[in-house]
Amino acid sequence: MSSGLPARRARTALCATAVAAALALPLTGPPSPAAAAPSAPPGTSVTTAFARAAEAHDVPRDLLVAVGYGETRLDDHAGLPSQDNGYGMMHLVSNPERHTLEQAARLTGASLADLRGDTGANIDGAAAVLRALADEAGLDAADRDRLGAWYPVTARYGAPGGRATARLYADAVYDLLADGVRTRVDGGERITVAPHRVRPERGPYAGTDADAGLAAAAEYRSALWNPAYSGNYAAGRSSAITTVVVHVTQGSYAGSISWFQNPSAQVSAHYVVRSSDGQITQTVREGDTAWHARSANPYSVGVEHEGYVDDPAWFTDAMYRSSAALTRYLTDKYGIPRDRAHIVGHSEVPGNDHTDPGPNWDWAYYMSLVQGDGDGATGTPFPTWGSDVSIRQEPTTDSARVASLPGPTTVRVACQVHGGLVEYDGYSNDAWSYLPDRGGYVSNIFIDVDDAWLPGVPTC
């Protein structure tokens, strides 16, 4: 499902160097002058905006960043709305059932236009809403100093409907706090959150298990079951299932599931796949007609993927592999050919004006996983960072580019070797990793670990 956002890379690598150019890493322009809170001078950095908002509303700065990162990867998408009409880095929402955008305007005095389009105002507005929710929950000053105490507040901010969905949302934010955040926003500014050892105080959500008990009702054995509102799909089918339609949510995983449960949505999909780990939630029975692709609804199964079409960082290896396994299950179950005539993007369905999954979706890699047996994965998995990172035929910057990593993802490393020296963003390294799934080498600079030589990986 997509609102048709333009193909705009929002978070890329920083400054240009000759080697970076050789690696084909794109450049970004200067920071937007709209990145300042209303009370701050023009040009205030995003880091400063988070600090100001956190102090003004007594909200933990790292929680504020983690909420924004979980919602949008700290991308404002040029002020364009998400699928449930949420705006900005912090996803302030305005739809018939949720009004955090309007609430932020009342609390801060900022205009709706500023809250939608000005990053500083958006961050300040989100902090004000979180503080208001904390006050409603009875958090006093001492409570507000404890990250764990904000768990119920976080759940209500992101998914105020069913408790299972709210817990999916809050758990994702607290996973980010545990792992830490390291990213860059438009213009190259680095935003970080150090890992926290925090025990979530789940309060009313303590008895809600986001995993156990939900899986038993799902048709796909690896999925959770979290049903959409009955008015957002049609019972039964008018046609045999012959197609799988690939979508991108234009929003977060839990937020999209929550949107399908919103009576105002009038949309749904059969499955939703999470970016970080490939977790899958089923929201509509396969035998019912989800409303996801207009003319294709009667004969297709809709699979949503968490993320935004203009930001390849959402399309992780875990997501690709999990989704491909789901699609293999569907093609086996319904006798669907595993080809691009029957596994299509939303944009390829007749009568649709949507752009998802967009140009950053790696169809060649995805179809290779769908058409494979799923058991051939080799190598040790490692996370990566950077955008449009080149995979080279040989471990040098001047050898042929055989593939690329659109954004941060997970790769499988078979072995590593010393090759051509690469210098980028203050790092220097001559180690390269061989990626059997991609058929080439990537500089270890872009493997997101502290060591230049990967631990536990043999020499090629």
SULGI-V463266 format. One record per run of one state. SS is the DSSP state (alpha for helix, beta for strand, coil for the rest). FROM is the first residue (numbers start at 1). TO is the last residue. Records with the same first field share a line. If there is no record, write none. Layout:
SS: FROM-TO + FROM-TO
//
This chain:
coil: 1-17 + 23-45 + 58-60 + 73-76 + 80-85 + 88-91 + 94-99 + 109-111 + 118-118 + 137-140 + 145-146 + 159-162 + 180-180 + 185-185 + 189-189 + 194-202 + 206-214 + 218-222 + 226-229 + 235-242 + 249-250 + 252-252 + 261-270 + 274-279 + 283-288 + 291-293 + 306-306 + 308-311 + 315-316 + 335-342 + 349-362 + 372-379 + 385-388 + 393-400 + 406-409 + 414-414 + 425-426 + 436-439 + 448-458 + 460-460
alpha: 18-22 + 46-57 + 61-72 + 77-79 + 100-108 + 112-117 + 119-136 + 141-144 + 147-158 + 163-179 + 186-188 + 203-205 + 215-217 + 230-232 + 253-260 + 294-299 + 312-314 + 317-334 + 346-348 + 363-371 + 444-446
beta: 86-87 + 92-93 + 181-184 + 190-193 + 223-225 + 233-234 + 243-248 + 251-251 + 271-273 + 280-282 + 289-290 + 300-305 + 307-307 + 343-345 + 380-384 + 389-392 + 401-405 + 410-413 + 415-424 + 427-435 + 440-443 + 447-447 + 459-459
//
